[in-house]
Amino acid sequence: MLKKSILAAAGTGTAIALMSACGTATDDAQTQPSATPAAAGQVELGTRETAVGTVLTDGDGLALYRFDEDTPGSIRCTGPCAEIWPPSLGAPQPDATLAARTGATTRPDGTVQITYDGHPLYRFAKDTAPGQTRGDGIKGTWHVVTVDSAHG
């Protein structure tokens, strides 16, 4: 019985460490990404109306997010964090209204990640259908990217 208690405590500690690595205090560490973005190629970007407004989306219509702890030249969401928050990898292919605000940056592992207004972009593993924005506001550091539809 003592052995089971020790193992349970160790498992809980590991789960907490994984969740705090990407600034989330939910049970998201047990969720696998719904899709892994391609490491190369063009990624279509667009917008979609949601309950929180017009949001930036990837080619699958899924909402894209930014992480407050990322800074220019320093991507902080790597390892276990990137499993919960898969980075949007590849070259952006935005519509005309978004083109001036999109770009790319190099991740620590050498892959290219799409940016919007200089912020690296991510998906949230629990968003499984277009229009969902379940990751918005998690731990106060993850935010869905909203877009002024008239100006991109």
C-alpha angles and dihedrals in degrees: 000000000000090000091054091050092051092048091048091051091048091050092050091050091051092050091050091049091051093049095047091049089075101029100258129128097188132094090267094119089079093055120093119213112269091225136003113229118233113261092223138026136053121320115202114225127197143141137261134191112244138164089274095048134263108343134190112252139189126233091281091056092249120143119258125220141199128216119223093214092063112094131184105290095008124084109191101181104086136127113013091003091060089054091061094034106034110202119238100246129193137038117320118244102189128177115254095269092056101040098094093054100046130085142134140255134193118254122218089260091056098254120129118247125197118242134198117200085350094303117122111239130230140178123225115237093221093057099092101161136040113273096032118125101174094143096058111122098003108164087346090276104083119072134177109237108247120200131202097234092210094055106024 
